[in-house]
């Protein structure tokens, strides 16, 4: 289940909530009971361009070993 991070505008507390993606846009109340919160943007590291075990193509491109410059 995805975890969403929120910040309370009243007290500044940052907290996380686990909820289904279907409920991602719902507001959240901070642990102190304040209803004025904002969902924070999370950064997720995603690497690769395909399935496991694939390798990037070797050489190619100008001055990358394929054009003879």
Secondary structure, 3 states (H helix, E strand, C coil): CCEEEEEECCCCCEEEEECCHHHCCCCCCCCCCCCCEEECCCCCCCCCCCCCCCCCCCCCCCCCCCCCC
